[in-house]
Amino acid sequence: MKVNLIQKDRGMLNGDYGEAARLAMNIIVRMADVLDAPELMDITQSHIDGCGLMSDTGLEFAETMAKRGGKVIVPTTMNMIPLDLRNWKKLGVPEDFANRALRMAKAYEDMGCIPTWTCAPYQGYMVPRFGQQIAWGESNAINYANSVLGARTERYADFMDLCAALTGRVPKYGLHLKENRKGEVLIRLVNFAPDVFRDDTFFPALGHLTGKIAEHRIPVIDGLVGYVTSDQFKAFGAAAASSGAVGLYHIVGITPEAPTLEDAFQGTEPPEVVEVTPLDVMAARASLSTTKGEGLNLDAVVLGCPHFSYDEFRKVAQAIEKYPQGLSSGVRFIILTSQASYALLERSASLSVLASFGAEIIFDTCIFHSPIVASGASVIMTNSGKCAYYAPGEMDVNVVFGNIEDCVRSAVLGVIHTEETRW
Amino acid sequence: MVAKKLMGRAIIPGDAEGIAVVSRQAISFWGGISPETGEIIDQRHDCSGQVIAGKVFVYPAGKGSSTGSAVLMESIKNGVAPAAIILAKIDPILALGSIVADELYGKSVPIILLSQEDFYTIQDGCHLVIHSNGMVER
């Protein structure tokens, strides 16, 4: 052991704070050594992704910690769980799978975690503040917290998130430290008309491209003008954290640590500059689809990756109202969300529009982690860069990327029909 | 080929050997590798379709999902994990998966960090022996 520990850390390591804290601290200390961190530091909030994958090991880890008396000592929100906790029976989820997911949920709740069950925690309960030191899992939530909110978290792995929550300590390392938050590659947008930034396919496509350019570096985007909504940041960040290891990004003049280009690079020269044109982003957009798809039979539309916000529901309802003929038979129209966003939807007329269209609203979970779409599906459509990135491998389907309008139109026609705007 | 020794840093120490599966691209273990079979399922990856179970998986860096640790652990439990992993940049998500597997099951996957220069000398298909001090022999 090389890391310097304070008395409380050593106490935990000795088992003075119980067996769960001992195991958690042991894992943290081993990670600190891997990372060459000189010491540990406090965090004051956690978000746990370790509950997402239905695996024997994940269940065993959670139940081991709970049985050993583990209690989180900082406010701790939960990522999605592999089950729609309200409707799993109606969805035909096998009882055995559901029972294991319910055991996982119970273990985390027993440890004092907050049952938020969402991969978009930054649009819900207990949103961290600027400069707050936190320990978050879930790649899209991590870069939203770091980049948009200006809170500070490393890219925490599943299980490290719980260890941090049980001890309130993490290695002093990486994105927790200001000097490690400066830009490492400048992505300069050139020749963009301001209208492009209002196109809903722009942010996921730029995110996908940004992840590929940045890889593990911190990208700084320059040349984006206007107001960026929370949902647009969400779409951008989720895509960038799928094609790359983007845990933090800056957008000059827009995100809080980058009022100017100089701030984004903390006064240093950008080590690399990459110019990106509308053609590049259009190519990135095209590469999110595995098939052109035009005229292909559509099995399902999947929206809500990450979880839908109230505002996104409203947009879908508006698109649906243009098509009185309704959903084509044989096409599933799936929207994933949190029960918190749904609570807002329930107060709005949009809910009945979505319901009479035949949209299936799925709570608490993820299209990739819960058995929702039958294995026979061969073509899905999504507005999410993250979903488009992972669907071919995780669901063994062809995927077509488009905006909400494209998704609704294709679901009504029963075949893919996109109207890609040229920029 | 003349035997050559590369000295790396043992992020997760251990002895192992196997055939190298070499990638030049970062990968996310979740969404990238099946924990049931050890197959590379990311269809956008340069090693898509290859099986890394029992092999020495050589790739430059991690990316993507924070669930990579859970996938590595599940692969270890299912007996389809790589024999060892060689990286050019630390992947904390993967390291954590190996540490937790060690804590819970007493089984881990050795992870070695090589310099960029040494990393790119390893050819796909060669037989590698990994030592717990971080030495890689081929």
Interface residues (C-beta under 8 A of the other chain):
Chain A: L23 N26 I27 R30 M31 V34 L35 D49 G50 G52 L53 S55 D56 T57 G58 E60 F61 T64 G137 E138 S139 I142 E154 R155 Y156 A157 D158 F159 M160 D161 G174 G211 E215 H216 A241 S242 S243 G244 A245 T290 F368 Y389 Y390 P392 G393 E394
Chain B: I11 I12 A26 S28 W30 G31 G32 P35 I41 D42 Q43 R44 A61 G62 K63 G64 S65 S66 T67 G68 S69 A70 V71 M73 E74 I76 K77 K89 I90 P92 I93 L94 A95 L96 G97 I99 V100 A101 E103 L104
